């Protein structure tokens, strides 16, 4: 039996049933509702934030967890590992919306969008706001995976020099240069735009600090759309207040929702968005395409799953 612990649209439910007539599906809106059937589920489809050690213990028939997102930091991996449960996720489906988000946020800073809207509301003809160009800039992307590569591809349309950082450092399309993680600090002085797309792991938590932002040119823009725990927000505030960087765009935070009294809200040199860089109406259909591919593999008892997760590493 295949159990869904997160709501998906009715038309997607019908599509899954039509494409898999021999499978039994139970679609639930949340884990509280799904828990009633959890002990019977062989396959669980979840958004990845509703599982606990206790629930894994209850899921006595569970063999495979499909996570309809890329973020895995809230998964109870130790309990999953003990049960030898297969885990796959939807890594890669975020690349298009997140690349568009990155470029749109950079352009709104360079083209003074927030100030233009303020002047429009005030009926002010602010013709002399200084404008910047993306053309000719150098972009450093920390995390040169599927999303980072798509950001680099789109950035190339603006004649941007693209530098990528990954664990392997191997060459990738759309990057002028790719380096291993150990080298990224030496690249910071070159970067007009510094983008973090890192996941949340033991290795990445607190990886960036004030000194890294200080090493950037003072006209640089820092954009974080990976995970908020890669850097303490106080280091970002300090960097913009001291003029070490010109602007920060943040879509992710250590605490979400971001508390209303957090000082990030009130800084003109910081743009905040509520963790929506991957949002798109195409999200669930793309994620379920991966699930459908893996379901065919699972039913044939093969091992070449799309996006199989190493549960010892968490990604």
C-alpha positions as CSV (number, residue, x, y, z in Angstrom):
1,X,0.0,0.0,0.0
2,X,1.2,3.5,-0.9
3,X,0.4,6.2,1.7
4,X,0.6,9.9,1.1
5,X,1.1,12.1,4.3
6,X,0.8,15.4,2.4
7,X,-1.9,16.9,0.3
8,X,-1.6,16.7,-3.5
9,X,-4.2,18.0,-6.0
10,X,-7.1,15.7,-7.0
11,X,-6.0,15.6,-10.6
12,X,-2.6,14.3,-9.6
13,X,-4.2,11.6,-7.4
14,X,-6.3,10.5,-10.3
15,X,-3.3,10.4,-12.6
16,X,-1.4,8.2,-10.2
17,X,-4.3,5.8,-9.8
18,X,-4.7,5.6,-13.6
19,X,-1.0,5.0,-14.2
20,X,-0.8,2.3,-11.5
21,X,-4.1,0.4,-11.5
22,X,-2.7,-2.5,-9.5
23,X,-1.5,-0.3,-6.6
24,X,-3.5,0.7,-3.5
25,X,-3.2,4.4,-2.7
26,X,-4.3,6.2,0.4
27,X,-4.1,10.0,0.1
28,X,-4.1,12.1,3.3
29,X,-3.8,15.8,4.0
30,X,-1.3,15.4,6.9
31,X,0.6,12.9,9.0
32,X,-2.1,13.1,11.8
33,X,-4.6,11.7,9.3
34,X,-2.1,9.3,7.7
35,X,-1.0,7.8,11.0
36,X,-4.1,5.6,11.1
37,X,-2.8,3.7,8.1
38,X,0.9,4.0,8.8
39,X,1.4,0.4,10.0
40,X,0.0,-0.9,6.7
41,X,2.1,1.3,4.4
42,X,4.9,-0.3,2.3
43,X,5.6,3.0,0.6
44,X,5.3,6.4,2.2
45,X,5.2,9.6,0.2
46,X,6.0,12.7,2.3
47,X,7.2,16.2,2.2
48,X,9.9,15.2,4.7
49,X,9.1,17.3,7.8
50,X,6.5,15.0,9.4
51,X,8.5,11.9,10.3
52,X,9.9,11.0,13.8
53,X,11.7,8.0,15.3
54,X,8.4,7.0,16.9
55,X,6.5,7.1,13.5
56,X,9.2,5.0,11.8
57,X,8.8,2.4,14.6
58,X,5.0,2.4,14.0
59,X,5.5,1.9,10.2
60,X,6.2,-1.9,10.6
61,X,5.7,-2.6,6.9
62,X,7.6,0.4,5.5
63,X,10.2,-0.4,2.8
64,X,10.5,2.9,0.9
65,X,10.2,6.6,1.7
66,X,9.7,9.0,-1.2
67,X,10.4,12.6,-0.1
68,X,8.7,15.2,-2.3
69,X,11.4,17.8,-1.6
70,X,15.2,18.1,-1.6
71,X,15.7,19.2,2.0
72,X,16.4,16.2,4.3
73,X,17.6,17.8,7.5
74,X,14.4,16.9,9.5
75,X,14.4,13.2,8.6
76,X,15.0,10.6,11.4
77,X,17.9,9.0,9.5
78,X,19.2,6.9,12.4
79,X,15.8,5.1,12.8
80,X,15.5,4.7,9.0
81,X,19.1,3.3,8.8
82,X,18.3,0.7,11.5
83,X,15.3,-0.5,9.5
84,X,17.2,-0.4,6.2
85,X,14.5,1.6,4.5
86,X,15.1,3.0,1.0
87,X,14.9,6.8,0.8
88,X,14.6,8.8,-2.4
89,X,13.9,12.5,-2.9
90,X,12.9,15.1,-5.5
91,X,16.3,16.6,-5.9
92,X,16.7,18.5,-9.2
93,X,13.1,19.7,-9.6
94,X,13.9,23.0,-8.0
95,X,16.5,24.1,-10.5
96,X,14.2,26.1,-12.8
97,X,12.2,28.1,-10.2
98,X,15.3,28.7,-8.0
99,X,17.4,29.9,-10.9
100,X,14.7,32.3,-11.9
101,X,14.4,33.4,-8.3
102,X,18.1,34.1,-8.1
103,X,18.3,36.2,-11.2
104,X,15.1,38.1,-10.4
105,X,16.4,38.9,-6.9
106,X,19.7,40.1,-8.2
107,X,18.0,42.3,-10.8
108,X,15.6,43.8,-8.3
109,X,18.6,44.9,-6.3
110,X,20.6,46.2,-9.2
111,X,17.5,47.9,-10.8
112,X,16.3,49.4,-7.5
113,X,12.9,47.7,-7.7
114,X,11.9,48.2,-4.1
115,X,12.7,52.0,-4.2
116,X,10.9,52.3,-7.5
117,X,7.8,50.8,-6.0
118,X,8.0,53.1,-3.0
119,X,8.3,56.2,-5.3
120,X,5.4,54.9,-7.5
121,X,3.2,54.6,-4.4
122,X,4.2,58.1,-3.4
123,X,3.6,59.5,-6.9
124,X,7.2,60.6,-7.1
125,X,9.1,60.8,-10.5
126,X,12.4,59.3,-9.2
127,X,14.3,59.4,-12.5
128,X,17.8,59.6,-11.1
129,X,18.0,56.4,-9.0
130,X,21.4,54.8,-9.7
131,X,21.1,51.6,-11.6
132,X,23.5,48.7,-11.9
133,X,24.0,46.0,-14.6
134,X,24.4,42.3,-14.2
135,X,26.3,42.2,-17.5
136,X,30.0,41.5,-17.0
137,X,29.8,40.5,-13.3
138,X,31.5,37.6,-11.6
139,X,29.2,35.1,-9.8
140,X,30.5,32.6,-7.3
141,X,28.1,29.8,-6.6
142,X,28.6,27.7,-3.5
143,X,26.9,24.4,-4.3
144,X,27.3,23.6,-8.0
145,X,24.7,20.9,-8.2
146,X,21.6,20.9,-10.5
147,X,20.3,24.2,-9.1
148,X,23.7,25.9,-9.2
149,X,24.3,24.7,-12.7
150,X,20.9,26.1,-13.8
151,X,21.7,29.5,-12.2
152,X,25.0,29.5,-14.1
153,X,23.2,28.6,-17.3
154,X,20.7,31.5,-17.0
155,X,23.4,33.9,-15.8
156,X,25.4,33.2,-19.0
157,X,22.6,35.0,-20.9
158,X,23.7,38.2,-19.1
159,X,27.4,37.6,-19.9
160,X,28.3,36.8,-16.3
161,X,31.5,35.0,-15.4
162,X,30.5,31.9,-13.4
163,X,32.6,30.3,-10.7
164,X,31.3,27.1,-9.1
165,X,32.3,25.3,-5.9
166,X,31.5,21.6,-5.3
167,X,32.9,18.7,-3.4
168,X,34.6,17.2,-6.4
169,X,35.6,20.3,-8.3
170,X,35.0,18.6,-11.6
171,X,34.2,20.7,-14.7
172,X,30.6,21.4,-15.4
173,X,28.7,23.0,-18.2
174,X,27.9,26.7,-17.9
175,X,30.7,27.3,-15.3
176,X,33.8,29.0,-16.5
177,X,35.7,27.5,-13.6
178,X,34.8,24.9,-10.9
179,X,36.7,24.5,-7.6
180,X,36.7,22.1,-4.6
181,X,35.2,23.3,-1.3
182,X,38.6,23.9,0.2
183,X,39.3,26.7,-2.3
184,X,36.2,28.8,-2.1
185,X,37.6,31.3,0.4
186,X,40.3,32.3,-2.0
187,X,37.7,33.1,-4.7
188,X,35.6,35.5,-2.5
189,X,37.6,38.7,-3.5
190,X,36.6,38.1,-7.1
191,X,32.9,37.7,-6.5
192,X,30.5,40.5,-7.3
193,X,27.7,38.1,-6.5
194,X,28.1,35.2,-3.9
195,X,25.3,32.6,-3.9
196,X,24.9,29.8,-1.3
197,X,22.8,26.8,-2.4
198,X,24.2,24.5,0.3
199,X,21.9,21.9,2.0
200,X,21.8,21.6,5.8
201,X,24.3,18.9,6.9
202,X,26.8,18.6,9.8
203,X,29.5,19.8,7.4
204,X,27.6,22.9,6.2
205,X,26.1,24.2,9.5
206,X,27.9,27.4,10.4
207,X,30.2,27.0,7.4
208,X,30.0,30.7,6.5
209,X,31.0,33.4,8.9
210,X,31.5,37.2,9.0
211,X,35.0,36.8,7.7
212,X,33.8,35.3,4.5
213,X,31.5,38.2,3.8
214,X,34.3,40.6,4.8
215,X,36.5,39.0,2.1
216,X,34.0,39.9,-0.6
217,X,34.3,43.3,-2.4
218,X,32.2,45.9,-0.6
219,X,29.9,46.3,-3.6
220,X,29.1,42.5,-3.5
221,X,25.7,41.0,-3.2
222,X,25.2,37.9,-1.0
223,X,22.2,35.6,-1.7
224,X,21.3,32.6,0.4
225,X,18.6,30.2,-0.9
226,X,20.1,26.9,0.4
227,X,19.6,26.6,4.1
228,X,19.6,29.3,6.8
229,X,21.9,27.5,9.2
230,X,24.9,27.9,6.9
231,X,25.5,31.4,8.5
232,X,24.4,33.2,11.6
233,X,22.1,36.1,10.7
234,X,24.0,38.5,13.1
235,X,27.1,38.1,10.8
236,X,25.0,39.2,7.8
237,X,23.6,42.2,9.6
238,X,27.1,43.2,10.8
239,X,28.5,42.8,7.2
240,X,25.9,45.1,5.6
241,X,26.0,47.6,8.5
242,X,29.7,47.9,8.3
243,X,29.7,48.2,4.5
244,X,31.5,45.0,3.9
245,X,28.9,44.0,1.4
246,X,26.3,46.1,-0.4
247,X,23.2,43.9,-0.1
248,X,22.0,40.5,1.1
249,X,19.0,38.6,-0.3
250,X,17.8,35.8,2.1
251,X,15.2,33.2,1.4
252,X,16.1,30.8,4.2
253,X,16.6,31.3,7.9
254,X,17.7,29.3,11.0
255,X,14.2,29.8,12.5
256,X,11.2,29.7,10.1
257,X,8.9,31.5,10.1
258,X,11.3,34.4,10.8
259,X,10.1,36.1,14.1
260,X,8.5,39.5,13.6
261,X,11.1,41.1,16.0
262,X,14.1,39.8,14.1
263,X,16.3,42.7,13.1
264,X,16.7,41.3,9.6
265,X,13.3,42.7,8.8
266,X,14.2,46.3,9.3
267,X,17.5,46.6,7.4
268,X,17.2,48.4,4.0
269,X,20.3,46.6,2.8
270,X,18.6,43.2,3.2
271,X,15.9,41.7,1.1
272,X,13.8,38.9,2.7
273,X,11.5,36.3,1.1
274,X,9.6,33.6,3.0
275,X,11.4,30.4,1.7
276,X,9.7,30.6,-1.6
277,X,12.6,30.3,-4.1
278,X,11.5,26.9,-5.2
279,X,7.8,27.7,-5.3
280,X,6.0,27.0,-8.6
281,X,2.7,25.4,-9.7
282,X,4.8,22.8,-11.4
283,X,6.4,21.6,-8.1
284,X,4.2,18.5,-7.3
285,X,3.9,17.3,-10.9
286,X,7.7,17.3,-11.3
287,X,8.2,15.6,-8.0
288,X,5.6,12.9,-8.8
289,X,7.3,12.2,-12.1
290,X,10.4,11.1,-10.1
291,X,8.2,9.1,-7.8
292,X,6.5,7.4,-10.8
293,X,9.9,6.5,-12.4
294,X,11.1,5.0,-9.1
295,X,7.9,3.1,-8.5
296,X,8.4,1.3,-11.8
297,X,12.0,0.5,-10.7
298,X,10.7,-0.6,-7.3
299,X,8.1,-2.9,-8.8
300,X,10.7,-4.6,-11.0
301,X,12.9,-5.0,-7.9
302,X,15.8,-3.1,-9.5
303,X,18.3,-0.9,-7.8
304,X,18.9,2.1,-10.1
305,X,16.7,4.5,-8.3
306,X,16.5,8.2,-9.2
307,X,17.9,10.3,-6.3
308,X,18.6,7.5,-3.8
309,X,19.7,9.0,-0.5
310,X,22.8,7.8,1.4
311,X,21.1,7.6,4.8
312,X,24.5,7.7,6.6
313,X,25.2,11.1,5.1
314,X,21.6,12.5,4.9
315,X,21.8,13.4,1.2
